[in-house]
Amino acid sequence: MVERWHRETHTFHLLVGETTINLQDVAMIWGLNIDGIPVTGVDTAYSKNELQQRCLYWLGFMPGDNKIKGGHLSLGAIRKHCLDHMIQDDSTDDDVDIDRVNTYSWGSAVLAYLYRELCNTSMESKNGLCGLLQILQIWVWSRITLLTPDMVQQSHLASEQVADVLQGLSFPPYGAKWKRGFSWVHTVRHSVRIMRDMLDRIIDGQFKWTVYDIESPELSIYLEGNRNLLCRSACPLINFDIVEIHRPERCLRQFGMRQGIPPPATNYDIFHKLTRQGRPNYDWAAFHKQFVDMWTDRYNFVMNGEFIIPGTPDTTLEYIVGPSTTPAQPRTEGDEERYGRGHRIIVRPRCGTGGHRYHHH
């Protein structure tokens, strides 16, 4: 999938059209809050000893010196401690304000980081993909039927382990359904060559544009209020130094809408060169004030379109799928044909230029 990612549009380019992981996916799959205060501000620098003392105070353990590098704490150290020890809630109101924690848009911060990793890894000079990759994996399994494994019956012990993980959640998020055993008898698992060939030949019907039943009480809680509108907002995604643009206007079919020709993507490629390295105590909220202000007005950037009525054919961009298909009434003569031809030029070649692993224009 990384080979199909385009950093200027933040979408995967497939023969059936453009698609992406959006805020709706993050909210539904992982249950993260997507609305609220952007995750940014002063990037406070701590010494190794200060980080160790903070871990001891908040988490009850002191990580070794080898678990801290460049002001960053190894996530593996935290994971191991949490698996080996029961975390006791002995905090007081003076220690932490849980209600305040819930006011941050953690979902948009996670998505911003994943976008940045996809953008960097799509270039030949970068190896390895970081971020919350479980969301990417579940997204692929849920939408690309060619790569969807079969779910198998769990053992009684495994079912109890899943129940322990999900306890306290009245309605687990969509991603919880994938916490079980799988069988790859009817699909491929490890062969990159075969996976590439499958994606090269994917046809309409082998990609699920809509996955979630957002009207169900089990899942609607993750899109309470206006969050469902926020999922269609062409807003910036912010995570301290990282700013990536959310592009729902290019993937309206994922919201049950017909897709028109998307507007040209604004090039913010310069921000891919920004890092937190060598910038201790830097105020990223001030540096990215333009985008913080855009996030504040995020509901003014909601993309709208014509909803597809169930049972009626989806004529969205027919010229993308069929090279010889010409729309009956293009809005501007030639625009739709040019867009369709350009899309096919992007996704069909096996080799490309511009430093990308797989293709580029």
N, C-alpha and C positions, 0 to 999 in steps of 0.2 A: 504493500500500500504506500510505503514511503516513496517508491519510484513513481507513483501516480500523483504525488503531492506537488502543488505549484505554490510557491511562496508569495507570488504577487496576488493571488486570488484566495489563498487559504482554503483550497478545495482539492479533492481528489478528482482527476479527470478520467472518466471511464467512457466507453463507447456509448453508454446509455445516457450520458450527461454528467454534469458536475454534481458532486455531493461532498458533504463534510460532517465533521463532528461539531455540533453546536451546543448552545446553552441548554436546550431542551434535553439533549442526550446526557449531559453532565448531571442535571437535576434528576432525571428519571432513572438512570443507571446507578448512580452513586448516592443519590439523596442529598447532595450538597446544596446549600443555599446559594442561589445565583443572584439575588437582589441584595442591595444594601451598600455599605461603604466600601470603596475600592481598597484593595490590600496594597497600600503604599504608605510612604511617609519617610521619616528619617531612618536610614539603615544603620542602626547603632552598632558600633564595633565593640566586641568584647574580647578580652584576653583569654587565653586558654584556661587560666585559673578561674576567671569570672564565669566562664561557661560551665566549668565543672561545679562550681558552687551553686549556680542557678539550677543545674540538673539535680543536685543533691536536695535543694530546697523544694523544687516543684515535682520531681519524679521519684525522689527517694534513693537515688544511686548516683555514684560519681564515675563517669566514664574515664577510661585510661587515656593517657596522653596520645596514644596512637589512634584513638578514635576521633580526635579533633585535628582538623587540618585547615589552615587559612581562615579560621573563624567559623568553620562549619563543622557541625557534629554529625557523625555517621548515623544514618537512619537505622542501619543494622544493629547498632548498639542499643538504640531505644527499643527496637522490635524485640531483640533478645531479652531485654529486661522485662518488657511487658508480658512476654510469653512465659517467663520463668517465675514471675512474682505477681501476686494479686495486688492491683492498684487500689489503695484505700483512700476514700475521700475524707480527708481530715482538714480540708481547707475551711477558712472562715470567710465571711462577707468582705473582710478587709483584704483577703488574699486575691480573690478573683471574682469578677462580675460576669457570670455565665450569660446573662441577658445581653451584655455588651459584646461578648464574643459572637453571639448569633446575629449581630447587626452587620457583620462583614460579608462581602460577596466572595466566599471561598471558592465557589464554583467557577466564577469568571477568572479568578487567579490561577486555578488549576488548568483551565482551558488555555489561558495565555501562555503558560509554561509549555504545555503540550504543543501548541502551535509553533512556538519558537524552536522547540526541539525538532519538529517535523520540517520546519524551514531549513534549519542548519543541516540536518541529516540528509536532506534531499540533494545536497551538494557533494561532489566527489571527495572534497577535502575533509569531510567529517564522517567518523565511524561511530556507531553506537547511538541508541535512542534512549533517552531518559523521560521521566514524567510518570503520570499515573497511567501506565500502559494497560492496566486491566480494563479501563474504559475503552481504549482503542480495540482491544481484543474482543470484548463483548459487543461493541458496535459492529465489528466485521462479522461475527457469528450471527448477529441478529438480522443483518440486512443482506449479506451476500450469500444466497442459498447454496451456491457451489462450495462454499467453505464452512457451512454449518455442520458441526458434529452432531451425532445422535446422543440424546441424553439417555443414560441407563439407570436402572433401578438402584437406589442406594442401599447399602447395608443398614441394619438398625443402628449400629454404632455411629456410622457416618451421619445418619439423620439426626441423631442426638447432638453430634458436634455442630452441625449447622444450626440447630435450634439454640444451642448455647451462644453462638456468635450473634444471632439475630434477636436474642431476648431483649425486651424493653422496647422493641419497635412494634407498634400496633399494626402497621402495614409496611413490610420491608420494601425497599426500592426494587425496581425492575432487575437490577443486576444480581439480586439475591437468588433469582431462579436458576442462575448458572453455577451456583455453588453446589456441584454434584459431580458424579462421574460421567465420562463421555466415551463414545465409541467412534472411531474414525474408519469404520468398515466401508462406509458409503461416500467418503470424501478423503481428500489428500491432507496430509499433516506436515511432512518435513521436506517435501520436494519443492524447492523454490522454482525450478524450471517449469514444473507442471502448474504451479499456482500462477505463474506469469502467463502461461498459455491460456489458462482458464479466464483470467482477467482480460486478456487480449480478445477473447471470443465471447465475452459476456453479452447477453441479449436482454431485451426488455422482458421482464417477468422473472429474471434471475436476480433482480435487485429489489428489495422491499423499501419503497420510499417512505411509507408510514408504518411504524412498529407499535407505538404505545397507544393504549386506550386511555386517553387523558381525561375522559369523562368518568372513569371508574373511581369509586371512593378509595380503592386501594392505592391508586397512583396520583389522583388529583391533589392530594395533600402536598405533593412536592412542587406543585405549580399554583399554590394558593394566591389569591389576590390577582394582581396584574402580571404575575410571573410568566404566564403563557404568552402575553404580548411581548415581554422582554426577550423571549426566545427569538423573536423576529426583528430585533433591533440591530441595525447596522452600527453598533457602538464599539468603542475601544475596549479591549480586555487588558487589564492592568495588573501587574505583579511587580511592584517596586521598579526596577530598571526596565522591565519588559513591557512593551506595548504592542499588541497585535490587534488587527481589526476583525471583528465578527462580520461574516458575509452571508447572512441569510437570504439576501436578494438574489443570490446565485443558485440557491437550492430550495426554492419555494415548494417544490413537490414533497419535501420532507415535512411540510406543514399541511399537506392536502390541497395545495393550490397549483394552478397552472403556471408554468415557468415561461416568462418572456425573456427577451434579450437583456441580460444584466448590463448595468452601466459599467463604464471602464473602471477598473480598480485603481484607487489612489495609491501611488508608490510611496510607502514608508520604509523602504529597504534600508535607509540609513540607520534606522534604529536597531537593525540586526547586529550592528557593530558595537552597540553599547553593552557594557558589562559592569558589574559591581566591583570588579577588581580594581584595587588602587583608589577607591573612593570611600574611605571610612567616614561614617557619620554624615553621609550625603543625603540631602533632602530631595528624594525622588518625586515627592508630591509637588514640590515647587518646580522642579525641572520639567515635569510632564503636565504642567498646569492646564495646557490646552486640552489634553485628553481627559484629565480629571473633570474639567468643566463639561466636556462632551458626555462623560459618564453620568454626571449630575443630570443632564438633559436627555438621558438615554431613551426615555419614553417618547421623545419627539422624533426618534429615528426608526420607529417601527415600520417595517415593510408590509404592505398589503397587496392583495391580489385576488383573483377569482378562485373561489373554492370549487374543487371538483365534486360534482354531485355523485354520490355512490350509484353505481350501475350505469353511468354514462362513460363513454370512452375518453381517455386522457390523450388529447391531441397535442400535448406539450412538445414543442420543438421536434416535430416529426422528422425534420430535415437533418437532425443530429444523428439519428439512428440509421436512416436510409440515405445514402449519398445521392441517389437520383430523385429524392422526394423534393418537390418544390411547393411551398405553401401557396394556397389559393389567393390569399389577400395579405401580402406582407405590408407592415405599417409604413416602411420606407422601402421603396423598390430596391432589391438587391441586398439590403442589410441582413435579412435572415439567412439567405443563401451564403453570404460571405461568412457569417458567424458559424453556421453549420460546417462549412468547408474548413474554416480555421480550427474548429474544435477537432475535426477528424484528423487534420494535419498534426495536431498536438498529440493525440492519443494513439495513432496508428504506428508511427515509426518505432523501430526497436532501438535505434541509436539516434542521438541528437547532439546539439552543440550547447555551449553556454556553461559547461561544467557540471550539468546534471547527470546523475547516475543512469537514467533511463531515457529521458526525452526532454526536450524543451523547444521553444520556438526559435 
